[in-house]
Amino acid sequence: MQLTITKRSYRLDISDEQFLKLSRHEDSNWREKTLSAKLDEVRGVSRTEYNGHFGASIFFDIDTDEDSAELRKEIRKIVRDHLDDIY
């Protein structure tokens, strides 16, 4: 038997202010595409969550065969752009 790592879990911290604006915006604009939906569309990204229970953070998994510095940079850009759009 052999255990194999298939996913890595990440946490991306944002400010409390950004998190509150994100939550309020998505609650009141439920027809718009959420940040979670945008991230889950990225190849290799799954299980995106942010609910405030563990603070102002965005949690997600990346398949190990897709994980790279470039992908993590792309994810940060998607988050940054989404937050900029709601300000």
CNS distance restraints for C-alpha pairs under 8 A (distance, minus, plus):
assign (resid   5 and name CA) (resid  64 and name CA) 7.11 0.50 0.50
assign (resid   6 and name CA) (resid  63 and name CA) 5.78 0.50 0.50
assign (resid   6 and name CA) (resid  64 and name CA) 5.34 0.50 0.50
assign (resid   6 and name CA) (resid  65 and name CA) 7.60 0.50 0.50
assign (resid   7 and name CA) (resid  61 and name CA) 6.13 0.50 0.50
assign (resid   7 and name CA) (resid  62 and name CA) 5.41 0.50 0.50
assign (resid   7 and name CA) (resid  63 and name CA) 4.27 0.50 0.50
assign (resid   7 and name CA) (resid  64 and name CA) 5.01 0.50 0.50
assign (resid   8 and name CA) (resid  61 and name CA) 5.40 0.50 0.50
assign (resid   8 and name CA) (resid  62 and name CA) 5.32 0.50 0.50
assign (resid   8 and name CA) (resid  63 and name CA) 6.40 0.50 0.50
assign (resid   8 and name CA) (resid  64 and name CA) 6.29 0.50 0.50
assign (resid   9 and name CA) (resid  59 and name CA) 7.22 0.50 0.50
assign (resid   9 and name CA) (resid  60 and name CA) 5.79 0.50 0.50
assign (resid   9 and name CA) (resid  61 and name CA) 4.31 0.50 0.50
assign (resid   9 and name CA) (resid  62 and name CA) 6.50 0.50 0.50
assign (resid  10 and name CA) (resid  59 and name CA) 5.66 0.50 0.50
assign (resid  10 and name CA) (resid  60 and name CA) 5.43 0.50 0.50
assign (resid  10 and name CA) (resid  61 and name CA) 6.00 0.50 0.50
assign (resid  10 and name CA) (resid  62 and name CA) 7.75 0.50 0.50
assign (resid  11 and name CA) (resid  57 and name CA) 6.17 0.50 0.50
assign (resid  11 and name CA) (resid  58 and name CA) 5.55 0.50 0.50
assign (resid  11 and name CA) (resid  59 and name CA) 4.51 0.50 0.50
assign (resid  11 and name CA) (resid  60 and name CA) 6.66 0.50 0.50
assign (resid  12 and name CA) (resid  57 and name CA) 5.42 0.50 0.50
assign (resid  12 and name CA) (resid  58 and name CA) 5.03 0.50 0.50
assign (resid  12 and name CA) (resid  59 and name CA) 6.41 0.50 0.50
assign (resid  13 and name CA) (resid  56 and name CA) 5.99 0.50 0.50
assign (resid  13 and name CA) (resid  57 and name CA) 4.29 0.50 0.50
assign (resid  13 and name CA) (resid  58 and name CA) 6.37 0.50 0.50
assign (resid  14 and name CA) (resid  18 and name CA) 6.32 0.50 0.50
assign (resid  14 and name CA) (resid  19 and name CA) 6.54 0.50 0.50
assign (resid  14 and name CA) (resid  56 and name CA) 5.63 0.50 0.50
assign (resid  14 and name CA) (resid  57 and name CA) 5.77 0.50 0.50
assign (resid  14 and name CA) (resid  58 and name CA) 7.71 0.50 0.50
assign (resid  15 and name CA) (resid  19 and name CA) 6.21 0.50 0.50
assign (resid  15 and name CA) (resid  56 and name CA) 6.20 0.50 0.50
assign (resid  16 and name CA) (resid  20 and name CA) 6.15 0.50 0.50
assign (resid  16 and name CA) (resid  55 and name CA) 7.88 0.50 0.50
assign (resid  16 and name CA) (resid  56 and name CA) 5.45 0.50 0.50
assign (resid  17 and name CA) (resid  21 and name CA) 6.24 0.50 0.50
assign (resid  18 and name CA) (resid  22 and name CA) 6.03 0.50 0.50
assign (resid  18 and name CA) (resid  83 and name CA) 7.04 0.50 0.50
assign (resid  19 and name CA) (resid  23 and name CA) 6.08 0.50 0.50
assign (resid  19 and name CA) (resid  52 and name CA) 7.85 0.50 0.50
assign (resid  19 and name CA) (resid  56 and name CA) 5.48 0.50 0.50
assign (resid  19 and name CA) (resid  57 and name CA) 7.61 0.50 0.50
assign (resid  20 and name CA) (resid  24 and name CA) 6.04 0.50 0.50
assign (resid  21 and name CA) (resid  25 and name CA) 5.84 0.50 0.50
assign (resid  21 and name CA) (resid  86 and name CA) 7.50 0.50 0.50
assign (resid  21 and name CA) (resid  87 and name CA) 7.72 0.50 0.50
assign (resid  22 and name CA) (resid  26 and name CA) 6.11 0.50 0.50
assign (resid  22 and name CA) (resid  83 and name CA) 6.87 0.50 0.50
assign (resid  22 and name CA) (resid  86 and name CA) 7.27 0.50 0.50
assign (resid  23 and name CA) (resid  27 and name CA) 6.05 0.50 0.50
assign (resid  23 and name CA) (resid  51 and name CA) 7.95 0.50 0.50
assign (resid  24 and name CA) (resid  28 and name CA) 6.18 0.50 0.50
assign (resid  25 and name CA) (resid  29 and name CA) 5.83 0.50 0.50
assign (resid  25 and name CA) (resid  86 and name CA) 6.97 0.50 0.50
assign (resid  26 and name CA) (resid  30 and name CA) 5.53 0.50 0.50
assign (resid  26 and name CA) (resid  32 and name CA) 7.60 0.50 0.50
assign (resid  26 and name CA) (resid  34 and name CA) 6.54 0.50 0.50
assign (resid  30 and name CA) (resid  34 and name CA) 7.82 0.50 0.50
assign (resid  33 and name CA) (resid  37 and name CA) 6.28 0.50 0.50
assign (resid  33 and name CA) (resid  38 and name CA) 6.94 0.50 0.50
assign (resid  34 and name CA) (resid  38 and name CA) 6.37 0.50 0.50
assign (resid  35 and name CA) (resid  39 and name CA) 6.19 0.50 0.50
assign (resid  35 and name CA) (resid  79 and name CA) 7.00 0.50 0.50
assign (resid  35 and name CA) (resid  82 and name CA) 6.64 0.50 0.50
assign (resid  36 and name CA) (resid  40 and name CA) 6.07 0.50 0.50
assign (resid  36 and name CA) (resid  48 and name CA) 5.44 0.50 0.50
assign (resid  36 and name CA) (resid  49 and name CA) 6.65 0.50 0.50
assign (resid  37 and name CA) (resid  41 and name CA) 6.29 0.50 0.50
assign (resid  38 and name CA) (resid  42 and name CA) 7.12 0.50 0.50
assign (resid  38 and name CA) (resid  78 and name CA) 7.65 0.50 0.50
assign (resid  39 and name CA) (resid  45 and name CA) 6.59 0.50 0.50
assign (resid  39 and name CA) (resid  46 and name CA) 7.59 0.50 0.50
assign (resid  39 and name CA) (resid  48 and name CA) 6.90 0.50 0.50
assign (resid  39 and name CA) (resid  75 and name CA) 6.97 0.50 0.50
assign (resid  39 and name CA) (resid  78 and name CA) 7.35 0.50 0.50
assign (resid  40 and name CA) (resid  45 and name CA) 5.39 0.50 0.50
assign (resid  40 and name CA) (resid  46 and name CA) 5.13 0.50 0.50
assign (resid  40 and name CA) (resid  47 and name CA) 7.14 0.50 0.50
assign (resid  40 and name CA) (resid  48 and name CA) 6.46 0.50 0.50
assign (resid  41 and name CA) (resid  45 and name CA) 7.22 0.50 0.50
assign (resid  43 and name CA) (resid  66 and name CA) 7.44 0.50 0.50
assign (resid  44 and name CA) (resid  61 and name CA) 7.99 0.50 0.50
assign (resid  44 and name CA) (resid  62 and name CA) 5.30 0.50 0.50
assign (resid  44 and name CA) (resid  63 and name CA) 5.04 0.50 0.50
assign (resid  44 and name CA) (resid  65 and name CA) 7.96 0.50 0.50
assign (resid  44 and name CA) (resid  66 and name CA) 5.46 0.50 0.50
assign (resid  44 and name CA) (resid  67 and name CA) 7.39 0.50 0.50
assign (resid  45 and name CA) (resid  60 and name CA) 6.85 0.50 0.50
assign (resid  45 and name CA) (resid  61 and name CA) 5.66 0.50 0.50
assign (resid  45 and name CA) (resid  62 and name CA) 4.63 0.50 0.50
assign (resid  45 and name CA) (resid  63 and name CA) 6.66 0.50 0.50
assign (resid  46 and name CA) (resid  60 and name CA) 6.01 0.50 0.50
assign (resid  46 and name CA) (resid  61 and name CA) 5.24 0.50 0.50
assign (resid  46 and name CA) (resid  62 and name CA) 6.44 0.50 0.50
assign (resid  47 and name CA) (resid  59 and name CA) 7.62 0.50 0.50
assign (resid  47 and name CA) (resid  60 and name CA) 5.27 0.50 0.50
assign (resid  47 and name CA) (resid  61 and name CA) 5.95 0.50 0.50
assign (resid  48 and name CA) (resid  58 and name CA) 7.05 0.50 0.50
assign (resid  48 and name CA) (resid  59 and name CA) 5.52 0.50 0.50
assign (resid  48 and name CA) (resid  60 and name CA) 4.23 0.50 0.50
assign (resid  48 and name CA) (resid  61 and name CA) 7.00 0.50 0.50
assign (resid  49 and name CA) (resid  58 and name CA) 5.90 0.50 0.50
assign (resid  49 and name CA) (resid  59 and name CA) 5.12 0.50 0.50
assign (resid  49 and name CA) (resid  60 and name CA) 6.37 0.50 0.50
assign (resid  50 and name CA) (resid  56 and name CA) 7.72 0.50 0.50
assign (resid  50 and name CA) (resid  57 and name CA) 6.22 0.50 0.50
assign (resid  50 and name CA) (resid  58 and name CA) 4.88 0.50 0.50
assign (resid  50 and name CA) (resid  59 and name CA) 6.26 0.50 0.50
assign (resid  51 and name CA) (resid  55 and name CA) 7.99 0.50 0.50
assign (resid  52 and name CA) (resid  56 and name CA) 5.71 0.50 0.50
assign (resid  52 and name CA) (resid  57 and name CA) 7.13 0.50 0.50
assign (resid  62 and name CA) (resid  66 and name CA) 6.82 0.50 0.50
assign (resid  62 and name CA) (resid  67 and name CA) 5.91 0.50 0.50
assign (resid  63 and name CA) (resid  67 and name CA) 6.10 0.50 0.50
assign (resid  66 and name CA) (resid  71 and name CA) 7.76 0.50 0.50
assign (resid  67 and name CA) (resid  71 and name CA) 6.36 0.50 0.50
assign (resid  67 and name CA) (resid  72 and name CA) 7.45 0.50 0.50
assign (resid  68 and name CA) (resid  72 and name CA) 6.35 0.50 0.50
assign (resid  69 and name CA) (resid  73 and name CA) 6.10 0.50 0.50
assign (resid  70 and name CA) (resid  74 and name CA) 6.18 0.50 0.50
assign (resid  71 and name CA) (resid  75 and name CA) 6.22 0.50 0.50
assign (resid  72 and name CA) (resid  76 and name CA) 6.30 0.50 0.50
assign (resid  73 and name CA) (resid  77 and name CA) 6.27 0.50 0.50
assign (resid  74 and name CA) (resid  78 and name CA) 6.23 0.50 0.50
assign (resid  75 and name CA) (resid  79 and name CA) 6.28 0.50 0.50
assign (resid  76 and name CA) (resid  80 and name CA) 6.02 0.50 0.50
assign (resid  77 and name CA) (resid  81 and name CA) 5.92 0.50 0.50
assign (resid  78 and name CA) (resid  82 and name CA) 6.03 0.50 0.50
assign (resid  79 and name CA) (resid  83 and name CA) 6.13 0.50 0.50
assign (resid  80 and name CA) (resid  84 and name CA) 6.10 0.50 0.50
assign (resid  81 and name CA) (resid  85 and name CA) 6.12 0.50 0.50
assign (resid  82 and name CA) (resid  86 and name CA) 6.64 0.50 0.50
assign (resid  83 and name CA) (resid  87 and name CA) 6.56 0.50 0.50
